[in-house]
Amino acid sequence: MEQLQKIKLLDARHPNRATAIIGGETSAIVNWNDIAYPQFYSIYKQLLSNFWIPDEISMSKDMQQWNQLSEREQDAFKRIIGLLSILDSVQTRYILESAMFTSDSSVHAILAIIAQQEVVHNQSYSYVLSSLVPLAEQNRIFDIAKDDDMVMKRNAFILDLYEDFQNDRTPENFAKSLVASIVLEGINFYSGFAFFYNLARHQKMVGTSTMISYIQRDELQHSYFISQLLRAVLSEHPEIDADGSFTQFVYDTFKRAVDLEIEWSEYVLRDLDGLDVSEMRDYVKYLANKRLRVIGLSDLYEGHDEDVMPWIRAYSDDSMNATKSDFFEQKSRSYAKVTDANGFDDL
C-alpha cells in the first residue's frame, strides 16, 4: 500500500497550493490567499485568538485553599494533573510527527499552532503544581501516571494507533490516527475537566479551574479541526472507506474510548462531593455522540442527545466570551465568539 513520505522543506518544482492534504505535491510555501480549503484559514485565525500563558493566572487563592481540600480531593487533583500531562505530552509529539507528512501547507501551519498550544498546556500543569507543592512532590506527581495501571490501560489504544502510523505510513493509518486524536482531544480530557469545574462551583481552586477552561477551549477547537481534516482526507481518499470498514472502525474506536473513559471516571472521581459518577457515564456518551456528528456520522448511543451535566457550561470558556471579565474574576479577556456558523459548540 502507498507509503506517505516526509514533505521536503522546499520544492520549487511544485505549486504553493498543495494537490492533496497527504501524498500531494507542494512547494511547502504557505500562501493563505491560495489554499485548497479556505475554511482552514478561519480555523487558523480562531486558534490565534486563543493565545494565553499560564503566568497570567493568579494562583494566590489556590495556594491558600490547597490544604483545605480533603485528602480524597488532593489525591484526585494530583492523579488528574498527572494524566493530563501525559495526554498533552503525547499529543505534542503526535501532532509534530504527523505534520511532517501533510503536503497541504495550511494544514501544516495549523498543526504547528496546535502543537504550541499543547506545550503551553503542559507548562500550565507545572505552573499549578509549583504553586501548591514542593518540587519533589511535583516530580512525583508527573511520575504517578506512568505507574498507574488504569492510566496506562486508558491510553494504550490511542498510543497504539499513533504508533501504527509511525510504523506503517499509509493514508488509512494516517486517517485512523486522526480518529484517535479526536478521541484524545474531544473525550479523554473531560472527566478531568469536570473534576476541576466541580471544585470551582464550590468556590475551591478557582485559579486552576480558570486555567482548565482555557485548556478546554483549546482542546475543543483542536478536536474540531482534526475532525474537519479527517473528513477532507476521506474525501480525497474514498478508497479508505469504500467498503464501510473505516466507518465501523470509527464506531468501534469511540465505543472503546467511552468504555475506558467511564472506567477511569469511576476510578478517579469516586466518593467526591458534588460529582455523580452515573451522570458522568451519561455525559461521556453524550460527548461521543457530539464528536461523531462533527465527523459526519450518526449517534452511537441512542437517547444520549441531551447534556446531563449542564452546570459545566457555566465554567467552560465559551460562556465567558460575552463578558468583559471572566467568570472567575481573573484577568479581563475577550475571545472570538464561537458560533454555529463556524461549527463549534459549547461542549
Secondary structure, DSSP 8 states (H G I E B T S, - for coil): --------S--TTS-SS-S-SBS--------TTS-S-THHHHHHHHHHTT---GGGS--HHHHHHGGGS-HHHHHHHHHHHHHHHHHHHHHHHHHHHHHTTB--HHHHHHHHHHHHHHHHHHHHHHHHHHHHS-HHHHHHHHHHGGG-HHHHHHHHHHHHHHHHHHHS--HHHHHHHHHHHHHHHHTTTHHHHHHHHHHHHTT-SHHHHHHHHHHHHHHHHHHHHHHHHHHHHHHH-GGGGTTSHHHHHHHHHHHHHHHHHHHHHHHHSTT-TT--HHHHHHHHHHHHHHHHHHHT---SSTT--S-S-GGGGGTSGGGGTTSSB-TTS-SB-------GGGT----
